[in-house]
Amino acid sequence: MLIKLLVVFMLLLILSSLGSGLVFMIRDRGQGRRTAKALTVRVALSAALFILLMLAYATGLLAPHGL
């Protein structure tokens, strides 16, 4: 259960980083570095989430289920 909450929390962090990148892009009109930093954070969080999911699957914390 804890791993599922962690996945949801990381997804919320990814969405907030994506939203902040959009806000910075609109405010700075492409002149600042804040947009690139926000999107870099988003990519790093996405990669970390992917690694977390693979580790959780490998250790048995998450298991696929049939629909």
N, CA and C atoms as a LAMMPS dump frame, in Angstrom:
ITEM: TIMESTEP
0
ITEM: NUMBER OF ATOMS
201
ITEM: BOX BOUNDS ff ff ff
-5.0000000000000000e+02 5.0000000000000000e+02
-5.0000000000000000e+02 5.0000000000000000e+02
-5.0000000000000000e+02 5.0000000000000000e+02
ITEM: ATOMS id mol type element x y z
1 1 1 N 0.825 -1.197 0
2 1 2 C 0 0 0
3 1 3 C 0.87 1.263 0
4 2 1 N 1.969 1.204 0.727
5 2 2 C 2.853 2.368 0.811
6 2 3 C 3.463 2.697 -0.545
7 3 1 N 3.801 1.665 -1.3
8 3 2 C 4.412 1.904 -2.61
9 3 3 C 3.417 2.58 -3.555
10 4 1 N 2.151 2.226 -3.45
11 4 2 C 1.136 2.839 -4.295
12 4 3 C 0.96 4.316 -3.954
13 5 1 N 1.017 4.64 -2.674
14 5 2 C 0.937 6.046 -2.263
15 5 3 C 2.151 6.826 -2.752
16 6 1 N 3.311 6.19 -2.725
17 6 2 C 4.528 6.836 -3.218
18 6 3 C 4.439 7.103 -4.715
19 7 1 N 3.871 6.167 -5.46
20 7 2 C 3.706 6.345 -6.907
21 7 3 C 2.753 7.501 -7.186
22 8 1 N 1.646 7.562 -6.469
23 8 2 C 0.682 8.653 -6.656
24 8 3 C 1.315 9.987 -6.287
25 9 1 N 2.09 10.019 -5.207
26 9 2 C 2.767 11.249 -4.789
27 9 3 C 3.759 11.708 -5.848
28 10 1 N 4.511 10.775 -6.412
29 10 2 C 5.473 11.146 -7.454
30 10 3 C 4.762 11.635 -8.714
31 11 1 N 3.624 11.024 -9.043
32 11 2 C 2.86 11.506 -10.195
33 11 3 C 2.365 12.934 -9.967
34 12 1 N 1.949 13.237 -8.74
35 12 2 C 1.526 14.601 -8.424
36 12 3 C 2.695 15.577 -8.524
37 13 1 N 3.872 15.154 -8.092
38 13 2 C 5.061 16.002 -8.225
39 13 3 C 5.392 16.246 -9.696
40 14 1 N 5.263 15.224 -10.52
41 14 2 C 5.534 15.364 -11.945
42 14 3 C 4.559 16.346 -12.575
43 15 1 N 3.278 16.223 -12.23
44 15 2 C 2.28 17.143 -12.783
45 15 3 C 2.503 18.577 -12.311
46 16 1 N 2.893 18.75 -11.048
47 16 2 C 3.14 20.109 -10.566
48 16 3 C 4.369 20.72 -11.237
49 17 1 N 5.382 19.909 -11.5
50 17 2 C 6.563 20.407 -12.205
51 17 3 C 6.213 20.788 -13.636
52 18 1 N 5.375 19.994 -14.27
53 18 2 C 4.934 20.307 -15.621
54 18 3 C 4.126 21.605 -15.637
55 19 1 N 3.259 21.775 -14.653
56 19 2 C 2.471 23.009 -14.559
57 19 3 C 3.335 24.222 -14.293
58 20 1 N 4.332 24.084 -13.429
59 20 2 C 5.204 25.224 -13.155
60 20 3 C 6.028 25.58 -14.392
61 21 1 N 6.419 24.578 -15.167
62 21 2 C 7.126 24.852 -16.412
63 21 3 C 6.259 25.645 -17.375
64 22 1 N 4.976 25.31 -17.433
65 22 2 C 4.05 26.052 -18.288
66 22 3 C 3.903 27.495 -17.82
67 23 1 N 3.762 27.688 -16.515
68 23 2 C 3.627 29.045 -15.969
69 23 3 C 4.89 29.86 -16.242
70 24 1 N 6.049 29.259 -16.027
71 24 2 C 7.301 29.981 -16.274
72 24 3 C 7.468 30.307 -17.748
73 25 1 N 7.03 29.405 -18.625
74 25 2 C 7.141 29.647 -20.056
75 25 3 C 6.267 30.832 -20.469
76 26 1 N 5.093 30.933 -19.88
77 26 2 C 4.19 32.035 -20.206
78 26 3 C 4.704 33.357 -19.629
79 27 1 N 5.161 33.33 -18.382
80 27 2 C 5.614 34.563 -17.731
81 27 3 C 6.92 35.098 -18.309
82 28 1 N 7.869 34.203 -18.556
83 28 2 C 9.195 34.645 -18.997
84 28 3 C 9.288 34.832 -20.505
85 29 1 N 8.304 34.38 -21.238
86 29 2 C 8.264 34.468 -22.696
87 29 3 C 9.505 33.864 -23.353
88 30 1 N 9.963 32.769 -22.778
89 30 2 C 11.095 32.056 -23.369
90 30 3 C 12.446 32.672 -23.096
91 31 1 N 12.534 33.686 -22.254
92 31 2 C 13.804 34.36 -22.004
93 31 3 C 14.521 33.833 -20.76
94 32 1 N 13.804 33.19 -19.855
95 32 2 C 14.419 32.745 -18.602
96 32 3 C 14.842 31.291 -18.656
97 33 1 N 15.509 30.877 -17.591
98 33 2 C 15.982 29.503 -17.487
99 33 3 C 15.065 28.672 -16.595
100 34 1 N 14.065 29.295 -16.001
101 34 2 C 13.207 28.577 -15.064
102 34 3 C 12.406 27.482 -15.758
103 35 1 N 12.002 27.698 -16.99
104 35 2 C 11.243 26.688 -17.722
105 35 3 C 12.085 25.44 -17.931
106 36 1 N 13.308 25.619 -18.345
107 36 2 C 14.195 24.474 -18.58
108 36 3 C 14.471 23.725 -17.282
109 37 1 N 14.636 24.446 -16.174
110 37 2 C 14.871 23.794 -14.89
111 37 3 C 13.653 22.993 -14.457
112 38 1 N 12.453 23.563 -14.627
113 38 2 C 11.23 22.86 -14.238
114 38 3 C 11.039 21.601 -15.078
115 39 1 N 11.331 21.682 -16.349
116 39 2 C 11.173 20.514 -17.205
117 39 3 C 12.271 19.48 -16.955
118 40 1 N 13.441 19.929 -16.565
119 40 2 C 14.502 19.003 -16.187
120 40 3 C 14.114 18.232 -14.93
121 41 1 N 13.513 18.934 -13.989
122 41 2 C 13.024 18.275 -12.771
123 41 3 C 11.961 17.246 -13.129
124 42 1 N 11.088 17.585 -14.064
125 42 2 C 10.034 16.661 -14.47
126 42 3 C 10.615 15.399 -15.089
127 43 1 N 11.603 15.559 -15.938
128 43 2 C 12.23 14.395 -16.567
129 43 3 C 12.935 13.543 -15.518
130 44 1 N 13.609 14.169 -14.575
131 44 2 C 14.299 13.422 -13.515
132 44 3 C 13.295 12.664 -12.644
133 45 1 N 12.183 13.3 -12.312
134 45 2 C 11.155 12.632 -11.517
135 45 3 C 10.533 11.474 -12.293
136 46 1 N 10.326 11.643 -13.577
137 46 2 C 9.763 10.572 -14.393
138 46 3 C 10.719 9.381 -14.457
139 47 1 N 11.997 9.654 -14.609
140 47 2 C 12.988 8.577 -14.64
141 47 3 C 13.05 7.87 -13.282
142 48 1 N 12.993 8.64 -12.199
143 48 2 C 13.009 8.053 -10.86
144 48 3 C 11.768 7.194 -10.625
145 49 1 N 10.623 7.649 -11.107
146 49 2 C 9.397 6.862 -10.967
147 49 3 C 9.504 5.559 -11.751
148 50 1 N 10.052 5.616 -12.948
149 50 2 C 10.221 4.404 -13.754
150 50 3 C 11.126 3.403 -13.042
151 51 1 N 12.231 3.89 -12.496
152 51 2 C 13.152 3.014 -11.769
153 51 3 C 12.482 2.44 -10.53
154 52 1 N 11.721 3.27 -9.822
155 52 2 C 10.997 2.809 -8.64
156 52 3 C 10.003 1.707 -9.002
157 53 1 N 9.287 1.88 -10.103
158 53 2 C 8.323 0.87 -10.524
159 53 3 C 9.016 -0.435 -10.903
160 54 1 N 10.149 -0.344 -11.577
161 54 2 C 10.88 -1.549 -11.945
162 54 3 C 11.42 -2.271 -10.708
163 55 1 N 11.937 -1.509 -9.751
164 55 2 C 12.431 -2.123 -8.513
165 55 3 C 11.298 -2.74 -7.695
166 56 1 N 10.17 -2.064 -7.642
167 56 2 C 9.028 -2.593 -6.9
168 56 3 C 8.507 -3.869 -7.541
169 57 1 N 8.513 -3.917 -8.857
170 57 2 C 8.088 -5.131 -9.554
171 57 3 C 9.091 -6.265 -9.313
172 58 1 N 10.375 -5.949 -9.363
173 58 2 C 11.412 -6.967 -9.197
174 58 3 C 11.405 -7.552 -7.782
175 59 1 N 11.076 -6.732 -6.791
176 59 2 C 11.058 -7.213 -5.41
177 59 3 C 9.713 -7.792 -5.006
178 60 1 N 8.718 -7.667 -5.86
179 60 2 C 7.414 -8.238 -5.553
180 60 3 C 6.464 -7.303 -4.833
181 61 1 N 6.832 -6.053 -4.666
182 61 2 C 5.947 -5.104 -3.997
183 61 3 C 4.755 -4.735 -4.873
184 62 1 N 4.959 -4.733 -6.181
185 62 2 C 3.882 -4.513 -7.14
186 62 3 C 3.781 -5.735 -8.034
187 63 1 N 2.564 -6.115 -8.315
188 63 2 C 2.35 -7.265 -9.197
189 63 3 C 1.312 -6.893 -10.238
190 64 1 N 1.528 -7.298 -11.481
191 64 2 C 0.525 -7.024 -12.503
192 64 3 C -0.719 -7.868 -12.264
193 65 1 N -1.829 -7.36 -12.744
194 65 2 C -3.07 -8.108 -12.594
195 65 3 C -3.797 -8.108 -13.934
196 66 1 N -4.544 -9.142 -14.155
197 66 2 C -5.297 -9.237 -15.401
198 66 3 C -6.599 -8.467 -15.319
199 67 1 N -6.962 -7.877 -16.413
200 67 2 C -8.231 -7.166 -16.433
201 67 3 C -9.248 -8.114 -16.91
